[in-house]
């Protein structure tokens, strides 16, 4: 009897009377996903966050399908990826130098500003706009889009756009620390770069 059921199922599948979806519903499976991590080392850092920028935007990836290196008309595919995150900008505090310049004065040398990292990143599901022959165009690699958004190049752009605010915040931060020790001290600031 079992051989008859197997033979009938095979014949129905071969003749097209049973599609792959129907066949998969006859046999069920379960899967388990597991992730394990091991912390290899802990490194102490002395990064000082001076600014947190809330950034929202939409990244666009536009491409065309090609056949033998020639773009195919009506094969355009556009992918939009909406994102938001907080970019942390600051300095490496271990590189700050505080040196006396007189009996009641100090010079604080601030190193180059750095992008410390990103906080609360949120990437929405990508939206695609397809033309008639867009099936010829490979889909956008969303991981590459995210990496471009969070790139070092963009960190440098945020630093350049906010350099005045970073300098002002660094001065306020270190002036507050020194004034906590002696409010009568004179402080001069020097910035790298």
C-alpha positions as CSV (number, residue, x, y, z in Angstrom):
1,X,0.0,0.0,0.0
2,X,2.9,2.4,0.9
3,X,4.6,1.7,-2.4
4,X,1.3,2.5,-4.2
5,X,1.0,6.0,-2.5
6,X,4.7,6.8,-3.3
7,X,4.2,5.7,-6.9
8,X,1.0,7.7,-7.3
9,X,2.7,10.8,-5.8
10,X,5.7,10.5,-8.1
11,X,3.4,10.0,-11.1
12,X,1.3,13.1,-10.2
13,X,4.4,15.2,-9.7
14,X,5.9,14.1,-13.0
15,X,2.7,14.8,-14.9
16,X,2.3,18.2,-13.5
17,X,-0.8,17.3,-11.5
18,X,1.0,18.1,-8.2
19,X,3.1,21.2,-8.0
20,X,6.1,21.8,-5.7
21,X,4.0,23.8,-3.3
22,X,1.5,21.1,-2.8
23,X,4.3,18.6,-2.4
24,X,6.0,20.7,0.3
25,X,2.8,20.9,2.3
26,X,2.8,17.1,2.5
27,X,6.2,17.1,4.2
28,X,6.8,19.5,7.1
29,X,10.0,20.5,8.7
30,X,11.0,22.7,11.6
31,X,14.1,24.8,11.9
32,X,15.9,26.5,14.7
33,X,18.1,29.6,14.4
34,X,20.9,30.0,16.9
35,X,23.5,32.7,17.4
36,X,26.4,32.4,19.8
37,X,29.1,35.0,20.6
38,X,32.2,35.1,22.7
39,X,33.8,38.3,23.9
40,X,37.5,38.0,23.0
41,X,38.8,41.1,24.7
42,X,37.7,44.3,26.4
43,X,39.6,47.5,25.4
44,X,39.4,50.6,27.5
45,X,38.9,53.7,25.4
46,X,39.0,57.4,26.3
47,X,36.8,58.7,23.6
48,X,34.9,61.9,24.5
49,X,31.6,62.4,22.7
50,X,31.1,66.1,22.1
51,X,28.1,66.1,19.8
52,X,25.3,63.8,18.8
53,X,23.7,64.5,15.5
54,X,20.2,63.0,14.7
55,X,20.2,62.2,11.0
56,X,17.4,61.0,8.8
57,X,17.4,60.4,5.1
58,X,16.6,58.3,2.1
59,X,19.3,56.5,0.1
60,X,18.7,55.8,-3.6
61,X,20.2,53.0,-5.7
62,X,19.4,53.3,-9.4
63,X,20.6,50.7,-11.9
64,X,19.8,49.3,-15.4
65,X,20.1,45.8,-16.8
66,X,22.7,45.1,-19.4
67,X,23.2,42.6,-22.1
68,X,26.8,42.2,-23.3
69,X,27.6,45.6,-21.7
70,X,24.8,47.5,-23.4
71,X,22.0,49.0,-21.2
72,X,18.6,47.5,-21.9
73,X,15.8,50.1,-22.3
74,X,13.0,50.0,-19.8
75,X,15.1,47.8,-17.4
76,X,15.6,50.5,-14.8
77,X,15.2,49.5,-11.1
78,X,15.3,52.1,-8.3
79,X,15.6,51.1,-4.7
80,X,14.9,53.5,-1.8
81,X,16.1,52.9,1.7
82,X,14.8,55.2,4.5
83,X,17.1,55.5,7.5
84,X,17.7,57.4,10.8
85,X,20.4,57.3,13.4
86,X,22.4,59.4,15.8
87,X,26.0,60.1,14.8
88,X,28.4,60.6,17.8
89,X,31.3,63.0,17.1
90,X,34.1,63.8,19.5
91,X,37.8,63.3,20.3
92,X,40.2,60.7,21.6
93,X,40.6,62.1,25.2
94,X,43.9,60.3,25.7
95,X,45.4,62.7,23.0
96,X,44.3,65.9,24.8
97,X,47.3,67.8,26.3
98,X,47.0,70.3,29.1
99,X,50.2,72.2,29.6
100,X,51.0,75.2,31.9
101,X,52.0,78.3,30.0
102,X,52.5,80.5,33.1
103,X,51.7,80.5,36.8
104,X,48.0,81.0,36.3
105,X,47.5,79.9,32.7
106,X,47.2,76.7,30.7
107,X,47.1,75.6,27.1
108,X,44.7,72.8,26.1
109,X,45.6,71.1,22.8
110,X,42.6,69.3,21.3
111,X,43.4,66.5,18.8
112,X,41.6,66.0,15.5
113,X,37.9,65.3,15.8
114,X,36.7,61.8,15.1
115,X,33.5,59.9,14.4
116,X,33.0,57.8,17.5
117,X,30.1,55.8,16.2
118,X,26.4,55.5,15.5
119,X,23.6,55.1,18.0
120,X,20.0,53.9,17.5
121,X,20.3,53.0,13.8
122,X,17.0,52.3,12.1
123,X,16.7,51.1,8.5
124,X,13.2,50.7,7.0
125,X,12.4,47.9,4.5
126,X,13.6,49.0,1.1
127,X,11.1,50.0,-1.6
128,X,11.7,49.1,-5.2
129,X,10.4,50.8,-8.3
130,X,10.5,48.6,-11.4
131,X,10.2,49.2,-15.1
132,X,8.9,46.7,-17.6
133,X,12.1,44.8,-18.1
134,X,13.6,45.4,-14.6
135,X,13.8,41.6,-14.1
136,X,17.0,41.9,-16.1
137,X,18.5,44.2,-13.4
138,X,20.0,42.5,-10.3
139,X,18.5,43.8,-7.0
140,X,20.3,46.4,-5.0
141,X,22.6,45.1,-2.3
142,X,21.1,46.6,0.8
143,X,24.1,45.8,2.9
144,X,26.2,47.9,0.6
145,X,23.7,50.7,0.8
146,X,23.8,50.6,4.7
147,X,27.7,50.5,4.7
148,X,27.8,53.6,2.4
149,X,25.4,55.4,4.7
150,X,27.5,54.6,7.8
151,X,30.9,55.0,6.1
152,X,34.0,56.8,7.3
153,X,33.6,59.3,4.4
154,X,30.2,60.3,5.8
155,X,31.7,60.6,9.4
156,X,34.3,63.0,8.0
157,X,31.5,65.0,6.2
158,X,29.6,65.3,9.5
159,X,32.8,66.5,11.3
160,X,33.5,69.1,8.6
161,X,29.9,70.4,8.7
162,X,29.9,70.7,12.5
163,X,33.5,71.8,13.1
164,X,32.6,75.1,14.8
165,X,30.1,73.4,17.1
166,X,32.7,70.7,18.0
167,X,35.3,73.4,18.8
168,X,32.9,75.3,21.0
169,X,31.8,72.2,22.8
170,X,35.4,71.1,23.4
171,X,36.2,74.5,24.9
172,X,33.1,74.4,27.1
173,X,33.9,70.8,28.3
174,X,37.6,71.4,29.2
175,X,36.9,74.9,30.6
176,X,34.4,73.4,32.9
177,X,36.8,70.7,34.1
178,X,39.6,73.2,34.8
179,X,37.3,75.8,36.3
180,X,36.2,73.0,38.8
181,X,39.8,72.9,40.0
182,X,40.5,76.7,39.9
183,X,38.1,79.2,38.4
184,X,40.8,81.9,38.3
185,X,43.0,80.1,35.7
186,X,43.4,81.5,32.2
187,X,42.9,78.9,29.5
188,X,44.1,79.0,25.9
189,X,42.9,76.4,23.3
190,X,44.8,75.0,20.4
191,X,43.1,72.6,17.8
192,X,44.9,70.1,15.6
193,X,44.4,70.2,11.9
